[in-house]
Structures are given as C-alpha cells and as structure tokens.
C-alpha cells in the first residue's frame, strides 16, 4: 500500500465491517420520519462511525444532519448540546422563512434566528419556558425538514438537556429524526438515557441499536480490507484478541501497522508479517489502546506531540490558540503541529475551529502515559490559560486545579463554578459540582456544609429527584456536619419525600428536623409550618397550634422568606375553612420579590390556596390562581412547582367537564414530570374516574387501586378520599353495594378524625347510597347529621352540593317531593360551581324521583343528563340514562328505516368494542350499558366478526385500525 493509499485511508476511514445490519436499520428509521433512534455501545464500539455512514447516505437524498456533542466538563449553558445541533440545522433555513413568535425563546439562545422571527404576531407568554423552547425548536426543524438531530455521548448530558430531549422525543415533528448515542455503563444507575418514563410514541419509527463487539471473522474482514486477504487472515486473530472486538482499537492497530509498513525497507517487508504478528502478540489481550496511540504519537514532530499532549490534558474541544498556549507553541508552530496531528488522525475537528481526540479512549491513552511532572506542568499551563480568558471557564479551571492536587483551591473553585451555574439557571451542572464536593473524602465540615446547603436549596426544583434524595439521606446521617446543616438538609429531604416521592416517612423526617433546629428558631419555624400540611395525622386544632408556635419562633425575625412562609401558612389554614377574608388577602399578596426564596414561598402559597379552593368548590377562583402559578413558574426556575400547578389545572378540567383529550393531557404531564408522585397519582385518580364513567371497570379498578396505595404511602387526604369515592361509585355501578360500603369505611373514619368535612370529595353521598343498599340506613343518617353539624365551621360549596344529594337520597323513598327539592338544589349548586357532570347526576336523580318510587320519569326531564353524558363521553352514565328513558316509555323518532352500517361498526358496537379492548367481560359490558347479557353476547359476536378477529385480545388493535379507516368518527 502506498503513502497515498494510507493518506486516503486516514481521510476516508476504514471499510464498515460488522455494522451492515445496524446501518440498514438506522437509515431505514431515518427515512421514515418522525423517528427516534438510540445507539448504545461501549467506548470504541463505533457509534460515531455508524452515524457518519448514515449521514453520507441521507445527505445524498436531501436530508440535513445536525450534530450536538455532550462533554464531561461542560461549562454552564442550559441545553447546550441540543442548541448546538439546532443552531446547525437553522443554517439551512430558507432566506425568506418567517418563524412563529414562539421561536423568540429559542432566539434568546440562538441570536442568528432573529432575522427569521415574525414580529407581527405576539407569543403566548403563559406557556412554560421549556415548552416554548420545544415549540421554537419544532418550528425551526419543520422549516428545514427533513432533518436529523444527532446528540452524541448522552451519558454526559446534564439533567436539563435530557429533559428537553425527552419533550422533543415524546412528540417529535413529522420531519425529524432524532439520534442519541450513549454508553450505558456511564449512565446513572438504573436510569435509561431519556428516563424511565420515555416510551417511543405510536407512529414514530426507530428503536434501539446496540453495538456489540466485532467477531473474530469481522475483525479479519476489516484487517483484510487494509492489509490484504492473506495478511488479514493471519493478523485478524491477533487483532481480535488484542482489541476484544472494539472497532476503534482494531483501527488504531491497523493505522500503526500501516505507518510501520510505510517506513519499512525491502528486507523488512519480506519479514514484515511475521514481525507484525510478533509485535502485536507481545502484550496481553486485549491490547491497550495506549500502545497504538503512542506508536503514532512517537512519529510526530516534537511540536505536534506537545500539542496532542495539551489536547489530552484539556480533555474538551479547544480552539487552536488555547492548544498552542498550553503546549507553549508560537502561532505558526501551532498551525503546522495541528495540521500534522489531524493528518495522523490523532485529533479531529469536533466542531468548527475546535479540536479534540477522535475518541475518549485515545485521549485517556495519551493522558495516562504522560510523566507526572509533565502532566502537572500542562495542567498548570491550562489553568493559567483558562483563568486568563475574558470569561474564565470555571468548571474546567476547577478540573485542572483538582488534577494539580490542591484540594482546597479545587474546593473553592468548584464552589465558585457551582454558584455561577446556579446564577445562570444551570442547576444540572451545579448539582454535578456539588455532588463532586460532597463525594470527596477529607473535605472540611464547613465546606461540606456549604455544599450540602447549596444542593438542598436547588433539590426541590428537580422533577427527577432520586439522585438528590440519596445524597441528602447520607448527609443527614453524617455526624461530621454541623447539626444546623443536617437539620436544614433534613427539611429539604422531608419536602422532597412528600412533594416529589409521595412518602409519608417525610413527617418523621420533618419532626426530627424541627428538633435538630431548636436552637435556630427561624429554621425550626420552617419545619413547624411544613407540619400543617399533614392533615391525615392531626386535628384542625393541632394544625393551628403549629402556626402559633412558628409565629412565636419568628418573633422579631426580619427574614422576608421566613415571614412569607408564615404568611402562606396562615392563608392555607384560612383556605381550609373558606374564611371570608381569604381572597382579599390573596389578591394583596405580592407576586414578586428581589428575594428568590420569598418569591418561591408566595408562589407556594398561591398554589396551596388554589388547590384548597378547588377542594371546597370555588372552582373559578381556584383556576385563576392556579393559572397564575403556572404562568409565574413557566420560566423554568421551579419545574416541580410548575408540575404541581399543571396537575391541579387538570383537576380543574375534570371538574369543568373539559374531558376531550384529558387522558392525553394527563399522560403528557406524567411523561413531562415522570418522577413526580403527584402527576402519577392524579393520572390514576382522574383516569380511574373517567374509566368509571365509561364503564371500563378493569381499567378503573387498576387506576384506583394505584391511587389508593399511593395515598397510603403519602398519608394524604385528597387522594385517599377521591380514590375511595370513585371506587365506591364503581362498585355501585356494578351492583356491588357491600364492596362499596367496605371501600368507604377508612375514608369515613378519616373524615371524622381529621375533621375535613369541607372536602368530602364524593365520599358522603356514595356512603349514603351504599348504606341504604346494604341495610345501614341509621349509619347513613348519622353520617349526614355529622356533616351537617360541621357545616357551620366552613365555607365549601362542593360539600354543600354533595350534602344536598345525600339528603335527597335519604328521603327519596320516604318523601319524594322533599328529595326532589334537595336534588334540585344540588343541581343548581353544581351548575353555579361549574361542574357539569355532577350537575347532570343530580338532574338525573331529580328526574327519577318525581312521583312515587314505582313511577317512571318524564322523558323530557332526562334531556339535560342525556345531553351532558353524551357530550362528555360518559358511556356508562349515558346507557343508564337511556335505560331509564326506555322504562319511561319514550318513543324513538320515526325514520324511514334503520340506518345500515354494513361492514362498519354501529355506535353501540363501538361502545362494546371499546369495553372489550379494556378487558371487560360480557357481564361488565351488560352492566355498563344497561343491557342484558344475552344482548351483549349478540353485540360481541357481531363486533368481533366486523373487526375480523377471533380473540378479544386482538380487539384493541383491530378497533384502532377500523376507526382509522372507516367512516365512523
């Protein structure tokens, strides 16, 4: 092979071997957009090479490829790798392209987009920053599609980048291909590359490509393509043993052998193969990459070698001038040296005008073999060069200081870098630095204390909290830390446990924190005020007493944040009772403050007041306040609080009858905040309630059982009561009153012990119906009497409306006229509150109680519930109401003939098919649709025949296909 051949090999790369199937899978996915592909492989397995080969094929057909790189020593720049790739994609925007106003958020990061912004329209500011950023990215990508974003080395991605990619991958634009490469062994433990919650959406192609080591045969084929078939066959076995099948190591060996051949004499060439085999066989297998890299490094001129060594110490892509300064080279020397290093394939241009090793293994090989004094000298030079830049790279500076062995200086610089990251809103980098400090042995307690407190100050923001939870648990048990530090960290631990993880162990941690912080009253007061949210284990008087104690502890305190927390606790307790002064005080509450913690406390207050208002039935005020919280947290400074607000807004949708797409919105929230317990609970609660209304008993029970267990874990009241009431409704719908009465027992005990009659959440009316059906009339009457006795101590429109229903049910069989008045009051109250489904249930009861119990309802009186159930899609309620209509003798409108559906499903058959897809039995379907089992059997048979399936397990897939192709919508 000539020197020209070797030069071509360096420029064009080796023949792709052993990756043909993976390349076909990758290209096929990226030609069927949208697609999301994850490429996993250990260091040196050829992930980047596979992507480059796909790029050659795709760009030839007009697809744009844009790459972003993740680095282990990234400076604070939120979403950096994604924005790097999107910025490259934006270079292909048509000249006259105008982007929608949502792109303004993205343009703040990518100023080159400014000429493409449409200033004639206003962006919606209430949207969370991350979602606006996603919308902007989608707008750019749609304008240049088809486009493939490649994000390399995702194992180094920070949390913010991963969450942004999660949002993009969850709903990718139609013309986008997303490729993520990563090393599984370097991901956080048990954490997939996009988190546990990510599932590739239906209709999005792609999948996972795992690169395995090359086989001996494949290594032989690779070698044969370079050194010839005979030599390749002989060398292949040695190369495979030395490389363990890693393509990069094989290629480095082959490059070294090619260099040797180029320099060999004719006599050496005659014995070359034998010498090569002997040379490669000297080291134990698998051979270290260090030998191959240094074989080539030794052939470089001194200046080029120094530049490569400087790149190894810097460890991140660097411009030529930085490399030159660290290496101690003049500008002209550096140009020649860099050219030689690029020619030898030791370095490559990883991004415009920045240079690094082709692979981290090569960098580690050079770095690892640097003599100690030389390595220290280069770190000193790198530290000085970076420190002298106009904007010092603090993360990298701290890295070099640590390498120099000056732990105290490193701790100072790491703290400084963390502070800078926090100030820039890059909590991901900050948490990495703080975790590094806390993981170091021998750090002085005061330094560990500052790092622990800094970490606890940002831990509450993360929706992915598991890693922070683990370290906080270690910190609170660390006897070397000051008691005050442990107590303050324990406060955050308790808050994360209850708010994020949904763990009632938080109360125990909170009480211990209050005890630890006794000598520091202002901090102890935070724990006392946190205790008021544990309604399930305390009476109303005990909750009030915590506020009294906290107010005493804060006497004379001037800390705005602590005073804002106290004010918020008082408003929370007022909101439980529906105090008449509440909304005047809420309106006067400052929304902004120069003190970030004070601002956060006031936002928490607004959230708590809004969610309590929703529990009481002041839905309009609740929605307004919760929308305000969502808007004020949309800048991304507190994603967890934003998640809470959005969760309650979905509860508002459930109550307001905004059911269209509600399940999808719940799923979106749960995938956006996959680790937040509240999102999971609310999806289960609302999803279960929707399933009850639709007669999907199996799905409903699965959801509600999850919610019940979650309520037990967290010790919360709303989740527990809602789950119990919905479960009881399910059993009542299935004519299982005994099970309904049993399910409500713990909830009724909680209502009494916690004195939370202001938010029965359906338990009282369900208990009265179940009690009457099971012979517990006296207990049902006592329950209503208890609720009425507590009525004077709270203002709660929803509880009042529910009591009207309960009183009407009690009197329905004995005094229908009085019952009708109660049902009418309930209907009117629910209408005023703005809950159409509950108003329809009351209207249905009103229609059915005219006259004696044996008399039938007037057909016209069922119009309202029929219309509401139909609009909401409450299939089971609609069927029950239609059954009552049939019993009332209502006649169907005269038509020239029954509509024929042919091979299409009739509306009734669609209802049957949907219940079959949920796993419902014939008996379940009969109960849900108020039909006889025999009638359901006929419907099932016709439905299966029309869907062309035999097994019920196949109905879901067939129904989706049928509704997608047929005339029915």
N, C-alpha and C positions, 0 to 999 in steps of 0.2 A: 504493500500500500504506500502511495506517495505522500509527500508532505501536503500536497493539495487535497488529497483524499482525507487526510487527518483534519485539515482545516475545515473541510466540508462537513466532516462528522461533528466537529465542535459546533458549527453554526446550525446545522440542520437536525442534530440529535440522532440517536440510535433508532433502529427499526423497532416499532412497537411489537413486543412479543408477550404473549400470555395475557393480553388485555383486550383481545378482539371482541369477546362477548360483552365485556363491560363497556367498551366503546360503542358497540351497537346499541346496547340498552340506553346509554346516556344520550346518544344522538337521536334515537327514536323518541325518547321522552321529550327532548328539547325541540323536536319538530312537531310535537303535539301539545301545543300550549293551550292553557297555562300548565306549568309543571313545576314540581319541587323535587329536587334530587339531592340526596345526602350521600357523600362519598366518604367512607370510613377506611382508614388504613394506618398502620403504624408508620413511624418516621422512615422515609426512604422507600415506601411501597409504591410510589409513582402516582399519587393523587394529582399533583400539579401537571404531570406529563399527560395524564389521561384527559384533563380539562383542555390542555393546549391542543391535543389531537382533535378533540371535538370542535374546538374553536376554528381550526383550519377548515373543517367540513361545513360548519354552519355559516361562517362569514362568506363562503363562496356562494351561498344561496341567499344572501342579503340580511342575515340575522346579525345584529350588533351584539358584541360581547363586551361587558364592562366588569372589571375586577376590583375588589377591595380586599385589603390584607389586614389581618389581625396580628398584633405583635405582643410579645411578652412584657415589654417595657413601654407600653403606650402612654404618651402624655395625655392629660385630661382634655378630651374633646368628645363630648357626647355623640354617640352613634357614628364615630369616625369611619370605620370600615365601610358601613353602608353608604354614607355620604360620599366617600371616595369613589365607590362604584357608580352611584347615581350621577355624580359630577361628570364622570367619563361618559356615561350614557347621554347626558344632557348636551355633550358636544355635538351630537347628531341631530339636535332639534332643527327643524326647518327654520329658515331665516325669519319668515313672517308668522311663525307659530305664536299664538297667544294662549297662555296658560290660565286656568281658573284662579280666582282670588285665594282659594285655599293654599295655593302654592307659596303664598307670602311667607309662611312659617319656614318652609324649606329654603326659600331665597335668603333668609337670615343666615343660614349656614353656607349657602352656595351663592355668593353675590353675582356670579355670571348669569344667573337666571333673571336678573332684574329686567333686562330688555324684553323678556317674554311675558312679563306679568300684565294681565288685563286690569288696568286701573279703573275701568269704567264700572266695575262691579265690586261690591263690598263682600268681604269674607264673613262667615258666621263665627263670631268670637266666642260663643258659649261652648264650643267643642273643645274637648281636652287637647292639650298640645300634641301628645303622641298621635292622636287620631288625625289632627290637622297635618302633622308631618307625614303620616301614612297617606293621606289624601293627596298631598303635594307630590309625594314620590310616585303614587299611582298615575297622577296626571302627566308627569314627565315621561314615565315609562310608556303610557298609552300613546304619547305623541311620537315616540321613536320606535314603537314595536314593529316587528318582533325584536325582542331584546332579551339577552340572558345576563343576569347579575350573578357573578361568581364571588363568593366570600370565602377566602382561603384561611385555613388554620383557626376554625371556630373554637377550638379548645382554649384559645387565648382571648376570646371575646369577653367583654365585660357584660354585666347584667343588663345595662341599658340597651346595648347593641342587640343582645339576644332577645329582649322583649320587643324591640322594634321589628326585628326579623320575624318574630312569632306573629305579630299583627299582619305583616305583609304576606307571610306564608299561609296564614289562616284563610285569607281571601285574596289570592293573587289576581292582578289584572289579566284579562284574557290573552294578551300577547306577551306575557312574561314567563321566562324560565328562571328559576332560582336554584343555584347550585351551591351547596355548602360542603366544604371539605374539613375534615377534623380527625384528630387522633383520639379514639375512645379512651385510651388509657390515661390521657391527660385531662379528661373532663372531670368535673366534680363528681364524687361518689354517687352512684345511683341516679345521676342526672343526665337524661338524654340531651342531645345537642340543642333542641328547642324546648326542653322542659317536658315533664311527664304528661302534660295535658294536650300536647300537639298531636293531632290526627290529620292526615292529608285529606282535604275536603273531597267530597264526591264531585266528580267531573274534572279533577285536577290530576294529570298524569304524573308519572315519576315513581319514586320509591327510594330504596336504599341500595347502594352499591358498596359491597365490602371487598376491598382488595386483599387477597391472600398472597402469601409469598409465592414466588415463581417456583415451579417444579424443576427438577434436575433437567428434564427434557427441554423445558422452556429456556432455562439458562444456557443450555448447549446451543439452542437455536439462536439466541441472542449473540453468543460468542461467535458462532459460525458466520453470522452476517457481518462480523467485523474482521475476523482473522482467517476466515476460510473454513470450509467444512471439516477438513481433516484436523486442523489445529483446534477448531472449535469443539470437536468431539472429544479431543484429549483434554482441553482446558476446562470444558464445561463442568466435569465432575468436581474439579478443584475449586472452580469459581462458585459453584453451588454450595459446597461445604463451607467455604470462607464467608460467603455472603448471607447464608441462611435464607436465600431466595429473595433478598431485598434488591430490587432493580437498581437503586441508586448505588449500592455498594458494588454490584457487578459492573455497572458503567464506570465507576471510578477506577476499578481494577483494570478494565479494558483501556481506558484512557492512559493509564500509567504504562501498560504494555505497549500501546501504540507509540508513546513517546520513546520508550526504550528501543523499539524497532527502528524508529527514525534515526536514532543516534548510533545504531549498531553498525559494525563493519561487516564485510562479506563473510569473514571467518566466523564472527559471532552469529551471523544469520544462519549458518549451517547448523549451529548447535542451539539456535535460539529457542525452539520449542521445549527442548529438554531443560534448558536453563530457566525458562519461564515457569515451567511446571515446578521445578525445584524451588524457585524463588517464591512462588505463590504457596508452596507447601511448607514453608519454614514456620509460619505462625499457626497457632492452634485455631481451629474453626469455631465460630465464624470469625473471619479476619476483621480486625478493627478498621473502620474507615480511616482512622488516623494515618495508617501506613500509606494508603493510596493517595490521600490528600498531600501528605508531606513529601511523597516521592515527586509529585509535580511542583510543590512549593519550592523544593530544593533547586529546581531547574530555573526558577525565576531570578532575574537580576535582584540585587540586594534591595534596591528601592521598591520594586514591585512586591517583594516578600514583606518588607516593612509595612507597606500599605495594606496587604492582606491581613497581616497580624493586627493592624489597627482596626480593621473591619471586624475581626474576631472579638476584640475587646469591646468595641462599641455595641455589638450584638443586635443592632437595629439598622435599618437602611439609613444611610447618611450621604449627604452631598460630598462632592469631591473636595471642597475646601476644608471641611471638617476632617475627612480622612487624611488629607495632606498635613493638617496641623498636628493631629495626633501622631502621625507617622514621622513628623519632623522633616517633611519634604517641601522643597520650593514648588511653585505652581507648575513650571514646565516639567520638573521631575515627576510630579504627581500625575500629570496628563499621560506621560509615557508609561508610568508604572501602572496606572489604572487600565490603560489600553492592553498592556501585557496580561494583567490579571483577568481581564474579560476574555482575552483570546485563549487563555489556558482554562477557561470555564471554571475558575475558582470563584469569581464574582460574577454577578449579572445585574442588569439594571432592573431592579424590582419595581420601581415606579419612576416617573420622569425625573431624571437628574439625581436619583438616589440609588446607591449601590449597596449590595449585601451578598452574602453567600447564597448559592443556589439552594442550599438546604441546611437546616439547622444542624444536621449531623456533621457537615463539613465545618461549620463554624465551631462546633464543640471540639472537633478533632484538632483544629489549629490552636484554639484557646487552651485546650487541655495539655498540649505539649509545649507551651511557652515556659521557659525557665522562670522560676519565681521572681527574681529581680527584674527581669524584662517585663513580666506581666504587671508587676506593681508599678513600674515606670510608665507603662502605657495607660494604666488606669489613672495615674496622677495627671498625665497629659490630657486624657479625655475629660477628667474632672475640671481641669483648668479651662479647656477649650469651651466646654458646655457652660461653665459658670460665667464666662466672658461674653456669651451671646446676649443680644439685645433682650431677648426673652428667654431666660435660662430654663432648660428642660429639667425641672426639679425631680421628676421621677427617675430619669436617667442619672442625674447627679447623685441622688441618694444611692442608686445601684453601684456606682463607681466608688463612692465612699465606703460602702459596705465591703466591697472587694478589697479595699485598702486596709481593712481590719480595724478601722477606727469606729468602734461600735457607737460611742457616744455621739460622734459627729453624724454618723448614719441615722441614729435615732432622731437627732434634731432635724436633719434634712427630710427624713421620711415624714415626720410630723408636719413640717412646712409644706411638703408636697401634698399631704392629705388635706391640710387646711385650704390650699389653693384649689384642689379638686372639689372640695365641698363648696367653696365660694363660687365655683364655675358651674355648680349643679351636677358635677360628675361623681355621684355617690358611689358608682361602681368602682372606679379607681381608688377613691378614698377608702372604701371598705377593704380593698386588697392590701393597701399600705398599712392600714390599722391592724388587719389580721396578721400581717407580717411582723409588726412590732410585738403584738401580743403573743405570737408564736415563738419569739426569740427567748432563749434561756438567759438568765442573769440580768434581765433588764430591771433597773431600779424601780421600786414600787411607785414612786411619783410619776415616772414616765408611763408605766403600765396603767396607772390610774388615769392619766390624761387620755391615753389611747382608748381605754375602756369607756370613759365617759363620752368621748367623741363618737365612738361606734354606737353607743346606746342612743345618742342624740339623733342618729340617722337611721337606726334599725327599724323604727316604727314606720318609715316611709316605704319600705320594700314590700311588694306583694309576694316576692319569693324570699322567704324569711328563714328557711330551715338552717342554713349555714350560720346565720347570726344567732339563732336560738341556741345552737350547740355551743358556741363560744361563750355566750352570756351565761349559760349554765355552768361552764367551767370557771368563769370569772367570779360568780357569786360564792363559789366554794373555795376560792383562792385566799388562804389566810394571810398571804403576804400583802394583799391590798388593804388599804385603809377601810375601816368599817363604813365610813360615809360613802366611799366609792362603791362598795359592794351593795349597800342599800339603794343607791341611786340606780345602779345597773339592774338590781332586782325589781325596781319599779318598772323599768322598761321591759324586763323579762315577763313580768306579770301582764303588762299591757299587750305584749305580742302574743302571749299564750291565750288570752281571752279574745282579742280582736282579730288575730290572724289565724291561730291554730284552733280556736274554739275548744279550749281545755279548761275545765273548771278547777284544775290544780292552781290556776292563776290566783285564786282567792287566798290560798295558803301562802303563796309567794308574796302577795300584797301585804298580808298581815305581818309576815316576817320583816318585810321592808320597813313598815311603819315602826316596828320595834327597833330595828337597827338604826333608823334615822331619828330616834327620840331626841338625841342631843342637838339636832339640827331641825328646828320646828318647821321652817319653810319647806324643807324637802319632805319631812314627815307628813305635812299637810297634803301634799300631792297624793300620798298613799291613802290618807283618810278620805279625800274627795273621790278617789277611784273606787272606794268601797261602796259608794251609794248606788253603783250600777249592778250590785249583786242582790237583786230583788228576791230571788228564789229562796235565799237562806236567811233573810232578815225581814223584820216587820217594818211598816212605814215609820214608826217611831224611832226604830234603830237607825234607819237611813237619815232621818232628820238629825239625830244625835251626832252622826259623823260630821255633818256640816257645822254644827255648833263647835265641835272640838277643833276642826280645821280653822274656823274663824278665830278662835282663841289663839291657836298656834301662830296665826299670821298677823296678830295684833302688832301694829307698828311697822309691818313689812311694806317696803316701797317697791318691791319687785313686780313690774307690770304683768309679767307672765303668770306669777302665782296668784295675783289678785284677779286676773282674767279667769283663771281656773276656778277660783272660789265663786266668782260671779256666775260662771257657767253652771256650777253645781246647784246653786240656788234656783236658777232658771229651769234646770232639769226637774227639780222637785216640784216647782210650780207647774211645770207642764204635765206632770203626772196627775195633778189634781184639777188641771184645767182652770187655774187661777185667772180671774177676770183681768188682772193687771198684766198678764204674761205678754201679750202681743205688743203692748205699748213699750214694754222694756226691751223686747226683742228688736223692735224697729229702731230703738235708740242705741242698740249695741254697735260700737264701732266695728267697721268691716276691715279696716286697715290699721297697720301699726308699723313703726320702724323696727320694732322688736319682733323677730320672726316667731319666737315661741308664743308670744302674746297673740299674734295673729292666728297661729295654729289653734290655740285654746279657744278662740272665739269661733273659728270655723267648726270645731268640735261641738261647741255649744249650739250653734245653729243646726248642726246635724241631729244632735240629741233632741232638741226641741221639735224639729220637723218630724222625726220618726215617732216621737211620742204623740204628736198631734195626729199622725196617721192612725196610730193605735186607738185614739179616742174618737176618731171620725171627723176631725176637722181637715178634710182632705184637700180643699183648695188652698188653705194656708200652708199645710204640710208640703204640698207640691211646690209652692212658690219658694219656700225656704230651702227645700232640697235642691231645686234647680239652681238656686243661688250658690249653694255649697259646691255643686258640681262645676259651676262656672268659675268660681273662685279657686278651685283646685285644678283647673284644666291646664295650668302652666306646667304641670308635671312635678311640682315641688313636693307633693304629698300624694303619690299614687294610691296608697292604701285608703286614705280618707275619700279620695275620688271614687274608689271602688265601692265604699260604703254608701255614698250618696247615690250612685247609679243603681245600686241594689234596691234602695228604698224607692227610687223613682219607678223601678219595675213593679214594685208592690203597688205603687200608685196606679200604674197601668192595669194591673189585675183588678183592683177595686173599681176603676173607672170604666171597665169593660173594653179597654183597648187590647183585645185578645189577639187580633190579627198579627201574626208574626211574633207574638210574645215568647213563644218557646224558642224561636231563633234568637231573639234578643237575650233571653236568659242564657242560652248556650254561648252566645258571643261574650257576655260578661264573664261566664265561667272560664272561657278559654283565654280571655284577656287577663284575668286575675286567677290563674289556675290553682294557686296555693292558698287563696283566701277562703277560710271556712265559711264566711257569711255568704259568699257567692254560691258555694256548693249547697248550703242549707236552703237558700232562697230558691234556687233552681229546683230542689227537691220539694219544697213546700208548694210553690206555685205550680210546678209541673204536676205534682200529685193532685192538687185541687182541680186543675184543668182536666186531668185524666178522669177524675170522679165525674165531672160534668159531662164528659164524653162517653162514659160507660166503659172506659178502659180499665177494668178492675185490676188486672195483673200489674200493669204499669203504675197505676195509682198506689197500690199497696207497696210496691218496691220503692217508689219515691218517698212515701210517707214513713215507711219503716226506717229509711236512711235518715230522714229528718228527725224522727223520734230519738234515734240513737245519738245523733248529733246534739240534740237538745239535752240529753242526759250527760254528754261529755262536757258541754259548756256550762250547764247549770242555768241556762237562760229561760225566760218565761214566754216570750212571744213565740219562739219556735215550738216550744213544748205545747202551748195551748192551741196554736194553729194546727199542728200535726194531729193532736188528739181530736179536735173538732172535725177535721177533714176525714180522719179515719172513721169516726163515728158516722159521718154522712155516707161514707162508702158502705158500711155495714147496714145502715138503714135502707139504702137503695137496694141492697141485696137481700132485704127482708131478714136481717140477722140482728134484731134489736138487743139480744143478750150480749153479743160481742160489742155492740155499740156502747151499751151501758158499762161494760167492763173496761173498754178503752178510755172512757171518760173519767173513771174513778180517780186516777192520780191527778188529772187536771183539775178536778173539782177540789181536791184536797189542797192543791197549790193555790187556787183562787182564795181559799179561806185563810191559809197560813200566811201568805204574802200580802193579803188584803189588797189584791189588784183587781177589784171588781170593775175598775174603769176600763179594762181591756179584756173582756171575756173571750173575744175573738171567735165567737160561734159556739163555745162550749155550753153555755147555759141553755140556749134554745135546742141544741142537739140532745142535751141531757134530759130536758123535759119530754121531748118526743120519745127518746129511748126509755125513759122511766115509765111513761104511760103504757108503752107497748109491752113492758116486762112486769107490770103489776106494781111498780114503785111510785104510785101516784102521790102518796104522802111525802115521800122524799123529794119528788119533783116540786111539790107545792112549797116545801120548806126551802128548797134552793131558791126559788123565785122570791120568797119572803126575805131571805138573807140578802139577795141582790138589791131588793127594793129598800131594805133598811140602810144599806150603804150608799144609796143613791144620793143622799143629801150632801155627801162629802166630796163629790167630784162633778165635773162638767165633762160629759162624754156622750156626744150624740150617737155614736155607733152602739154603745152599751144600752142607751135608751131605746133605740130602734130594736135591738135584739130582745130586750125585755118585753117590748110590745108583742113581738112574735111569740115569745114564751108564754105570756099571759093569754094570748089568743088560743094557743094550742091547748092550754089547761082548760079553757072554757068552751072549746069547740063542741064537745059532746053534751055539755050541760046547758049552755046558754049561747046558741049560735049567733044571736044578734049582738051580744056583747063581744064575742070573739071576732065578729066581723069588724066591729069598731076598732079593736086592737090591731087587727091586720091592716085596716085602712091607715091607721096612724103609723104603723111600721112602714107601709109602702111609701107614705108621704115623707117620712123622715129619711128613708133611704134615698128617695129622689132628691131631697134637699142636700144630703151629704154628697150625692153624685156617684152612687154605686148601683148601676142599672140591674146587674144580675140579682142582687139581694132585693131590690125593689120588685123585680119580676117574681121572685119566690114568694114574697109577701102578697103580691097581686094574685098569684095562683091560689094561695091559701084563702084569700078573700073570696075568690070566685067559687071555691069549693065549699064554703061554709054558709052560703045562702040557704035559708030554709033548714030543714032537719038533716041529720046525717045521711038519711037514705035518699034524700032528694038530689037531683043532678044539677050541675052548674049550668048557668045560662051560657050558651056558646059565645056570645059577644063579650062576656066578662073575661074570657081567656085570650082575647086578642093581644093584650099587652104582653103577657108572658110568652105567648107563641112567637110574636114578632121579636122579642128580645132574645129568646133562646136560639131562634133561627139565625139572627144576626151574629150572635156570639159564637155559634157553632157548638152549643151545649147539647149534644146529641141525645144524651140520656134524659135530660130535663124536657127537651122538645118531645121525645117519644112519650114520656109520662103525661105531658100536657095534651098531646094528640089523643092519647088513650082516654083521658077524661072527656075530651071533646066527643069522641065516639060514643062514650057512655051517655053523654048528654043528648045524643040523637041528632047531632049536626049532620047535615047532608052535604055531600060533595057537590061542587058546581057541575052543572050539566055540561057535558062535552060531546062532540060528535063521535068520540071513540077514544079509548085509552091510548096514550102515546106508546108507540112501539119503539123499543131501544135496540132491537136487532141483536148484534153481537156486542153492543156496548152495555155497560152496567147501568142499571136504573139507579136513581138516588138511594133507594133502600138498599140495593145490593152494594153500593159504595160504602154505606154505613156498616153493613155486615162485613165487607172485606176489610175495612179499617179495624174493626174489632177482632177479626180473625188474625190480622197482621200483628196485633198486640198480644196474641196468645189466648184470647178469650174462648171459653167453652161455649157450647150451644146454650147451656143454661144461663151463663153470664150474658150472652147476647140477648136471650129472651127477656131477662130481667131489665137489661139496659134499654131495650127498645120497646118494652111493654108488649111483647108478643108471646104466643105460645111456643113451646119448644118444638112442636111439630111444624109450625110455620117457619121457624128459624131453620129447621133441617132442610126444608124445600129451598129457602133462600141460599143456604150454604151450598147446596148441591149445584144450583144454577150459577152461583158466583164462581165456584171452582171450575165449572165447565167453561164459562165465558173467559176466565183467565187462563184456561188451558194448563191447569196444574192439578196434580193429584193430592199432594201433601200440603197440609196447612202451613208448614214451614216455608213453603215457596210463595205464599200469597203476597208478602210484603214486596218482594222484588217484582213480581208479576203486576201488582197493582200500580207501582210506580211507572212501569213501562206502559201499562194500559192507559193511565190518566195522562201520560205524556203524549200518547199518540192519538187517543180517541177524542171525540167531540165534547165529552163532558168536562167541565171546568169547576 
